[in-house]
């Protein structure tokens, strides 16, 4: 019996070692492979040690073998715990666990080795029977054997706890993987416990080590990766978002997941799947031997879905045909995402129509591909749209822009392109033959009532450019249409204008004037001319400074060709400051030359109050050139004052307190002239030359002029009348009480040097 037992143990050890060698040869570099080999190694050593103890005839050798057997059991149980932790993935072992296990192992190993001499752990005696034969066995367990039991059963409990936790928390598909190891370990521990408890002759638990080794190896290295993979593949295919249809070598459908069945309407009727497969083979595949791919669109549950369908053949290792499959890649989300990105790149985010760049691109494409046709570029612009945002808010402004976009979209009844060019500007490119002025005006007139619950009317101006050169950029064409709008920007009645070459020439001239301003200012091309002002006694003590541009190539450029441009661009403020300083320089020279009472009147533009600190500038200049401020007269138009009376009226008072003479320029040209005099404290009233122009109501003009002069006198204001051209005008102005005359009757504006030689300090005969 003992020999049979030993033989079984030796064979078991050989099997276990064989598994180790096989696992090394078939290594798949899995994380658990090394712990499994270590477990098998110590298991085989424990089996060999126990078998050797049974067959030897020496008591000492038997005692040593039993001691080694117990040491290898300790190492095997430690390896078992490490293997189980790696097997379950619960590798966060407690540091205390390792320290305690190692301490018990060292202590138990020392006890087992010293047991040969001191018999502290167990006693070996020879045992003889007719059935079992003669062999040495452990006949008595000493108190220190408890250390060995505490170690191996403690490790067993921890191993069972780890496996139990994993079995409890794992899905059903994984439970058998851990349960198999749990049960095989339980058998070994129970048999070993019975061997100790009931004092069996031999430890039959060792015969189960080969079973445990095989189970752990099979479920860890072979069954779980392959069997679990098959289950995972099945669940993955069944639950994947994309559809898949598998066809065997006979052309029969062996599997189709739910997305594929929905695509083919197989959920409604099973035969639809076979019909769809047959349609693909007849229309797409035919006799093709290569993999294929194509796009498809299908409406499912009322939603248009987009697919990329792949057809692939399957071959074995010998390139024999096994079957094929169709992969239905659902690209719906990607498709709509790409479409949304394309739309964002080509359409305006607020209004939904073409944005500027795409409008330019499509319009250019349409004009270039139809060179024989005549096209118009129509641009619209909301008058004072900023006021809409300020008064009613940005949300209301956006709503109005959307409504205007809807008006613009109405042009789609024709073959045209339309889009939003910028903030409140929209453009249309259409055939000239489709354009109807009245219809266009009526269409945009609907915008007047777009502001809800308000009497405010939205006015849209329209510029039209006729395309005469298709090679010109669309952006330039739109600029020209917008240039036409500028000619009617301040009008409420005339809301549509056409671009012509005159506008283009004016625009080019305007750009030329602006571009040459800086150099002209630096090189002194702007010259002050003076138009004399003559008192009723004939004395000439000063005049009005007027700018003239003496161009090195173009000669004298009259003010009407550049003043308005500088007003629009804000450059007028720099020019005015230059003229003010030139006047101060000249006054300083005159006063040093003995003309102590000479003065110069300078103009202050409405724009100067926005771009300059006029008070600081004027006071600094008179201080710089040591001039009495009363000799630098400041001409300010009533319009400039009354546009912002809250700020301008106190400023006028500051000027007068400092000593400046204030002149109200062009009085009578504004709509609030008399109201201006009520609030404004000025020194001089300059009457607009319009009162002196010939009309069919000449006498009425004289009556009004007489009343204005009388009104000014009653307000202690000096009166200057400009535009005097005849002796008759001088006579009746003198009769009415005018103090100073200015006009062509006496002299035109002239260079400063001519004024100094012919007029300054002179007394003329009136």
PEZI-V664110 format. One record per run of one state. SS is the DSSP state (helix for helix, strand for strand, loop for the rest). FROM is the first residue (numbers start at 1). TO is the last residue. Records with the same first field share a line. If there is no record, write none. Layout:
# PEZI-V664110
SS: FROM-TO + FROM-TO
This chain:
# PEZI-V664110
loop: 1-1 + 26-32 + 56-58 + 89-94 + 119-121 + 130-132 + 142-144 + 170-171 + 198-203 + 240-242 + 249-252 + 257-257 + 264-270 + 286-291 + 301-302 + 316-320 + 331-331 + 348-353 + 355-355 + 370-374 + 383-384 + 393-393 + 414-415 + 423-424 + 435-436 + 450-459 + 467-473 + 487-495 + 499-500 + 523-525 + 536-538 + 552-554 + 558-558 + 562-562 + 570-571 + 593-598 + 605-607 + 612-613 + 625-628 + 643-644 + 659-660 + 668-672 + 680-683 + 688-688 + 693-697 + 715-717 + 723-726 + 737-739 + 743-749 + 759-762 + 764-766
helix: 2-25 + 33-55 + 59-88 + 95-118 + 145-169 + 172-197 + 204-239 + 258-263 + 271-285 + 332-346 + 356-369 + 385-392 + 394-413 + 432-434 + 437-449 + 474-486 + 501-522 + 559-561 + 563-569 + 572-592 + 608-611 + 614-624 + 629-631 + 638-642 + 645-658 + 673-679 + 689-692 + 698-714 + 727-736 + 752-758
strand: 122-129 + 133-141 + 243-248 + 253-256 + 292-300 + 303-315 + 321-330 + 347-347 + 354-354 + 375-382 + 416-422 + 425-431 + 460-466 + 496-498 + 526-535 + 539-551 + 555-557 + 599-604 + 632-637 + 661-667 + 684-687 + 718-722 + 740-742 + 750-751 + 763-763
